[in-house]
Structures are given as C-alpha cells and as structure tokens.
Amino acid sequence: MSERMKNKAWSVQGKYVLITGATSGIGLAAAKELAIRGADLGIVARSQVKANETAEKLRTLTGGNTKVDVFLADLTDQRSIRRVASEILARCPRIDVLINNAGAMFVKRILTKDGMEKTWAVNHLAPFLLTTLLLDRIRMSGEARIITTSSHGHKMAKKGIAFDDLTAMKRYSFPQVLMGGANFRYGETKLANILFTTELARLLEGTGVVANCLDPGLVATNFNQGNGMLARMTMAVMKRFSRTPEKGAETLVWLADSNEINGESGRYYFDMKEAIPTAPASSREAARKLWEVSESQTRNSSI
Ligand SMILES: NC(=O)c1ccc[n+]([C@@H]2O[C@H](COP(=O)([O-])OP(=O)(O)OC[C@H]3O[C@@H](n4cnc5c(N)ncnc54)[C@H](OP(=O)(O)O)[C@@H]3O)[C@@H](O)[C@H]2O)c1
C-alpha cells in the first residue's frame, strides 16, 4: 500500500453503496448502519414488497436524509442479474462500494434456469456476474471497494472446489448427501467467495479499487429457514450461540467505511482483523481457475 493511499481519508458519508441481501439479517443490519453513517444506498432484492419496506425503514431511520434506490433481481437467474445490472448502470452514475452479501443454502439439489446448481448460482455466480457487469462503473468512481460476505463455512470444503462436479451431482447423491453433502456444497460456495476476492483483487491491482471478503461469525438471521423443519429446528438451537445481526454486520460495515483498510485488497477478515483462510482458500491457482470457470458459466468476460 502506498503512503498516499494510507493517509487519505475515507468514509461512506456521501458515497453510493450498492448492497445485495439487505432485506434481512446481516445485510439489513449493515444497510441501517451505513445509512446512519451517511451513505446513499442502492438495494438489490428479489421481493418488491420486502425491498420497499426496507427502503422505507432506512429512510425513516435517518429522518428522510438517506437516498435509497430499489433494484429488483432474482440472483439465481443470470438474465435477471443482467437486466438489473443494466438498470443500475442507467440509474447510478457512480458506485463507490459494492457489497455482495445475499446468500442461501439449499438442502436439495435444484438446477436454475441456467442449468447451475442453485447454492452455487446465488452464492458465487451472482456476485461474480454482478461485479463484472458493474466493474467499469465501479472503476470510474475512482477509489472504490468491493466486499463479499463469505463464511467460516468455507472450512468445510477441505479439498477445495470440486471443479469436476460443478453442478454438485456427487455432493447431493448417495452416499455424500447422507454425510451432509448440502453443507459441504455451501462450504464450497463460501470458499469460492474467497477465491473470487483473491483473483478480483489481483486483476484490480493499481486501479484504486480494492476487493475484500469477510466471515461475519455465526449470526441469528433468516438463514436456512426454507429447508424444512429439521433445518429450522437446528437453526433455532444454533440461535442460542449466535451473535446478533448488528454484531454480524460489524466487520462488513467496517470494511465499507473504515479508513484503516485503505489500499488493503484480496484479504479475508473476521471481527475487524485479517484472518487466515484455509490452504484451499489461499491457492492462487484455484482462484485463477475459478475465474475462468465462472466466465464460462456466465458467458461473461469483462476484465
Ligand atoms: N447467518 C450466519 O450465521 C452466516 C454465517 C456466515 C456467513 N453468512 C452469510 O451471510 C450472508 C447473509 O445471510 P444472512 O445470514 O443475513 O441470511 P438471511 O437473513 O437469510 O439473508 C439473506 C439475504 O439474501 C437475500 N437472497 C437470498 N436469495 C436471494 C435471491 N435468489 N435473489 C436475491 N436475494 C436473495 C435474502 O432475500 P429475502 O429477504 O427475499 O429472503 C436476504 O436479503 C450470506 O451470504 C450468508 O452465506 C451467514
């Protein structure tokens, strides 16, 4: 990091922050805090009703001082992501911070309209496609930040990304499915968030745009509520050991707002400190390979 960047003041006040997954949990808590700190917000959500309610909450919180734009997209659907990216480019002259936070897990193997496994589509391909489609605009904003919500769950993918099983046939088939295949699949997508950040940071070197990711910890949110009774019961038990969404959002807000991380890029954070991800998450070769695979799966190469 250059001394010039280190000493330059940065905060989200007056900046435009685009965030996915702000209608619930960690994203909602982060959006509230960023609004309080003076950011203007663009929220990308799949439900018009929830998006409007969230926008209203954010405006009320700051006595009407926060500008909140609503963008609608189903992040499992690449056509929907392309459409929303065009709309964002038409409506937003600058994007100072992009936060890829939306995420989910599916206990059953579901293929999307694009033929991708759904957990992979929403957790990894959506951040990849949205970011690369918006990248020129983000770069034009001068100094900017791209932040992606990963997870300690990446540790489950001990052998790295199964590039020979991208649609997770094996993960969701006997016997792997009985041994928690869906959880391991989720772990792979969160590992992909780290590798995506590594390669993005490398490609953006020297541009003034930094890319970082984080583990929010175990957080009491709506996560994993759509996977049946057993998953809901498990989450209810885990809630006892979970942090609040506000605590879970702390590192995300810090990465967006803090002057301390000026110039730092390609890193993984937990509790506002750099953390060391697993060996598979530190492989530059895997990061490059993932980038190529993602370009091919989204038919998008914008760098
Ligand atoms: N909770 C944890 O313990 C934990 C731990 C580590 C990492 N994380 C990560 O934190 C991030 C946020 O999760 P959370 O815990 O806050 O869960 P959450 O309360 O379920 O929030 C998830 C957000 O993502 C949105 N979303 C999901 N699928 C979408 C789609 N297809 N299109 C558009 N938006 C979609 C949801 O929209 P709706 O409101 O419409 O459902 C919601 O706003 C995820 O990336 C997750 O992997 C969570």
The ligand as a Tripos MOL2 file, in Angstrom:
@<TRIPOS>MOLECULE
LIG
   48    52     1     0     0
SMALL
NO_CHARGES

@<TRIPOS>ATOM
      1 N1        -26.1620  -16.3100    9.3990 N.am      1 LIG1
      2 C1        -24.9330  -16.7970    9.5470 C.2       1 LIG1
      3 O1        -24.5850  -17.4100   10.5900 O.2       1 LIG1
      4 C2        -23.9070  -16.6160    8.4670 C.ar      1 LIG1
      5 C3        -22.5830  -17.0410    8.7410 C.ar      1 LIG1
      6 C4        -21.6200  -16.8700    7.7550 C.ar      1 LIG1
      7 C5        -21.9620  -16.2730    6.5470 C.ar      1 LIG1
      8 N2        -23.2500  -15.8860    6.3130 N.ar      1 LIG1
      9 C6        -23.5470  -15.2590    5.0170 C.3       1 LIG1
     10 O2        -24.1630  -14.0100    5.2560 O.3       1 LIG1
     11 C7        -24.9120  -13.6140    4.1130 C.3       1 LIG1
     12 C8        -26.2530  -13.0700    4.5490 C.3       1 LIG1
     13 O3        -27.0080  -14.1210    5.1390 O.3       1 LIG1
     14 P1        -27.9310  -13.9220    6.4240 P.3       1 LIG1
     15 O4        -27.3960  -14.8070    7.4720 O.co2     1 LIG1
     16 O5        -28.1380  -12.4890    6.7290 O.co2     1 LIG1
     17 O6        -29.2730  -14.6360    5.9070 O.3       1 LIG1
     18 P2        -30.7390  -14.0740    5.6040 P.3       1 LIG1
     19 O7        -31.3010  -13.3910    6.7960 O.co2     1 LIG1
     20 O8        -31.4760  -15.2490    5.0490 O.co2     1 LIG1
     21 O9        -30.4990  -13.0000    4.4420 O.3       1 LIG1
     22 C9        -30.1730  -13.4010    3.1340 C.3       1 LIG1
     23 C10       -30.4330  -12.2710    2.1880 C.3       1 LIG1
     24 O10       -30.1420  -12.7150    0.8540 O.3       1 LIG1
     25 C11       -31.2990  -12.4970    0.0230 C.3       1 LIG1
     26 N3        -31.4160  -13.5030   -1.0270 N.ar      1 LIG1
     27 C12       -31.4010  -14.8460   -0.8890 C.ar      1 LIG1
     28 N4        -31.6040  -15.4450   -2.0780 N.ar      1 LIG1
     29 C13       -31.7700  -14.4520   -2.9840 C.ar      1 LIG1
     30 C14       -32.0270  -14.4220   -4.3770 C.ar      1 LIG1
     31 N5        -32.1880  -15.5460   -5.0930 N.pl3     1 LIG1
     32 N6        -32.1200  -13.2340   -5.0060 N.ar      1 LIG1
     33 C15       -31.9760  -12.0740   -4.3020 C.ar      1 LIG1
     34 N7        -31.7350  -12.0330   -2.9780 N.ar      1 LIG1
     35 C16       -31.6380  -13.2060   -2.3260 C.ar      1 LIG1
     36 C17       -32.4690  -12.6000    1.0070 C.3       1 LIG1
     37 O11       -33.6350  -12.0320    0.4430 O.3       1 LIG1
     38 P3        -35.1050  -12.3250    1.0810 P.3       1 LIG1
     39 O12       -35.2370  -11.3800    2.2440 O.co2     1 LIG1
     40 O13       -36.0310  -12.0340   -0.0320 O.co2     1 LIG1
     41 O14       -35.1010  -13.7740    1.5230 O.co2     1 LIG1
     42 C18       -31.9070  -11.8300    2.1860 C.3       1 LIG1
     43 O15       -31.9800  -10.4420    1.9800 O.3       1 LIG1
     44 C19       -24.9800  -14.8510    3.2090 C.3       1 LIG1
     45 O16       -24.0600  -14.7080    2.1550 O.3       1 LIG1
     46 C20       -24.5320  -15.9970    4.1270 C.3       1 LIG1
     47 O17       -23.9200  -17.0380    3.4020 O.3       1 LIG1
     48 C21       -24.2240  -16.0420    7.2480 C.ar      1 LIG1
@<TRIPOS>BOND
     1     1     2 1
     2     2     3 2
     3     2     4 1
     4     4     5 ar
     5     4    48 ar
     6     5     6 ar
     7     6     7 ar
     8     7     8 ar
     9     8     9 1
    10     8    48 ar
    11     9    10 1
    12     9    46 1
    13    10    11 1
    14    11    12 1
    15    11    44 1
    16    12    13 1
    17    13    14 1
    18    14    15 2
    19    14    16 1
    20    14    17 1
    21    17    18 1
    22    18    19 2
    23    18    20 1
    24    18    21 1
    25    21    22 1
    26    22    23 1
    27    23    24 1
    28    23    42 1
    29    24    25 1
    30    25    26 1
    31    25    36 1
    32    26    27 ar
    33    26    35 ar
    34    27    28 ar
    35    28    29 ar
    36    29    30 ar
    37    29    35 ar
    38    30    31 1
    39    30    32 ar
    40    32    33 ar
    41    33    34 ar
    42    34    35 ar
    43    36    37 1
    44    36    42 1
    45    37    38 1
    46    38    39 2
    47    38    40 1
    48    38    41 1
    49    42    43 1
    50    44    45 1
    51    44    46 1
    52    46    47 1
@<TRIPOS>SUBSTRUCTURE
     1 LIG1         1 GROUP 0 **** ****
